[in-house]
């Protein structure tokens, strides 16, 4: 008798996280405050997509790799999907319209999965381009939320908007700082600056 394929723990964790986030009381609690909505719920949905992608194997084995050379298509989609849900009208729609809420969950799950498949395929230059653009965009949106003279989101108060904008800037800075630390710890920074003769890790050396 053939052994049944085992479900990876990451998939079970992702499904449990999604079920938790989909509970109406939990969902309403997250979305009742702008900071929890943007800085907690949205990243958790994206993380669930990242975990679900772990059940499909490594980036090298992905059936979508043929059109995702160097992770370009996947990273572009991830940046566009996550950036879209920073737009005030999109946040309002997700709070008020069931179809927009469903689109939010679906697009962020896909963004998380695309990121997991694409990030290892990208070299440091490609990573810097996409991450730098996302961090810059998030920081600018965060500053706009803080400095806007009026409410940009109809469903949230002005003080919530300012608070969410502040933490969005912090999140952008922390994301870029984390990547810089990884660049340094991996030794790629020294190789990039020419201090180490060993070749810098690229898409040809993908971690499984």
N, C-alpha and C positions, 0 to 999 in steps of 0.2 A: 504494500500500500504506500502511495506517495505521501511524503510529508507535506502538510499544508504550509503555505508561506506564512511566516510570522509577521505580524503588524509591528512596526518599529515603535518604540516608546515615544518618539517625537510626534508621531501621528496621533497617538492616543492623547498626549498632552495638548496638542493643537485642537483636537475635537472637543476635549473637555473645556478648554479655554473659550472656544467659540460658543459652546452651549451655555457657559456661564455668562458671557457677554450678551447673549441673545435673550436671557431672562428679562422680561419687561421691567421688573423693579430695578434690576441692576443696570439695564440700559438707560432707564430714565434717570437714575442717580448719576451716572457718568455725564449724561447730556444736559443735566439741569444746571451745570456750571461750565462756562466756556473753557476754563483751564483743564478741567477733568476731561472734557470732550476732546479737545485738540491735543493735549499733551499726555494723556493716559489712554483713553479708549482707542484713538486712531493708531498709536504705536502698538498697542496690544493686538489689534486686528492684523496689522502688518506682520507682527511677530508670529501670529498663528499661521499665516501664509508661509512664512519662512520655515516653520516647523513642519508643516504639511509637505513641503518640497523635500524635506529630508527623507521621507518615505519612498522617494523615487530614485535614490542613489545619488552618486556624485554628479558634479557639473559635466564631467567628461562623458558620462553615460546618458545624459539628457537627450531625449529624442528631438529636442528643439535646437540642438547646438548648431545644426547646419545653417540656420538663419540668424544665429546669435554669435557671430564671430567676434572674439575679444569681449564678449558681453555687451556690445554696443546697443543692440535692440532691447535687451532686457533692462539694462540700466536706464535707457531713455524712457521706457515705459514706466519704470519704478519712480523716476523723478517726476514725470508728468502726473502720474496718478496721485502720489503723495502731495504734490504741490497744489493740485486742483482742490483738495479738501482743506486748503488754507484760505480759499477765497470766501469772503463773508457770505455771499449769496448761496454758495454751496453748503456752508455750515447751516445756514437758515433752512435750506431745503431738506437737509438730512434730519433736522429736528422736527420739521413739520409734515413732510411728505413720506409715506411708506415706501414708495418706489425709489426715492432718493436714498433712503436709509438702506434699502437692499442693494442699490448700486454702490453705495459707500463700502459696505461689507465685501461685496464681490470684487470691486476694483482694488481694494487694499489687500485682500487675500492674494490676488493675482500679482500685485506689486511685491509683496513679501516673497512669494515663490520665485518670481523673476529675479529678484535681487540675489536670492541664494544661489540660483543657477549661474548668474552672470558675474557676480563679484569675483569669484576665483578665476574666471576666464580673462579678466581684465588685468592688464599690466598696471604698474604704479601711475603712469602718466594718464591712462584712461580713468583710473580710480580718482585721481586728483581732479580731473576735469569735471566729472559728474558730481562728486561729493562737494567740490568747491562751489559749483553752481547751485547745488541744492542748499548748502549752508548759507550762501550769500542771499538767495531768494528768501529763505526762512527768516534770516535776520532782518531783511528789508521789510517783509510783511509784519514781523514783530514790532519794528519801529513805527510802522504806519498805524498799527493798532494802538500803540501808546500815544502817538502824537495827533491822531485824528481829532478834529474839534467836535465831531458828532459821532454818534454810534454808527458803526459800520454793519453790525449784525442786529437785525430787528428783534431777535429772540433773547438777546443777552444785554445786561446793563452795562453802562459805560465803565464802571470800575472793574467788572469782570473782563471787559475787553482790554483794559490797560494791563491787568494782571496776566492775562493770557499772552499778550504781546511781550511782556517782560520775560516770561519763561520760555517763549518761543526763541527769543534771542539767546538765552542761556543754553537751550537745547542745541541750537546751531553751533555755538562756540564749543560746547562739550563734544559734539560729534566730530568736528574738525580736529580738536585737540586729541581725541582718542585715535583718530587715523594717524596723526603725526607721531604719537607715542608708538603705535604699531610699526610705523615706518622706521623709527629709530631702533626699537628693540629687535626688529628683524634683520637689521644691518643694511637694509636697502638704502637708507639715507647716506651712509658712507660710500656705498657703491655708486649712488646717484651723483655724489659730489666728486667722484673720482679718487677717493682715498683708499678704496679697496679694489684690487684688480679682478676679483671674482665677478662674474656676470650677475646683474640684478635679476631677481625672480620675475618671470613674465608669464604669459598665458600658456607657455609650453611646460611649465612646472606647476601643475594644478594640484592642490591638496585635495584628497578625497574626503 
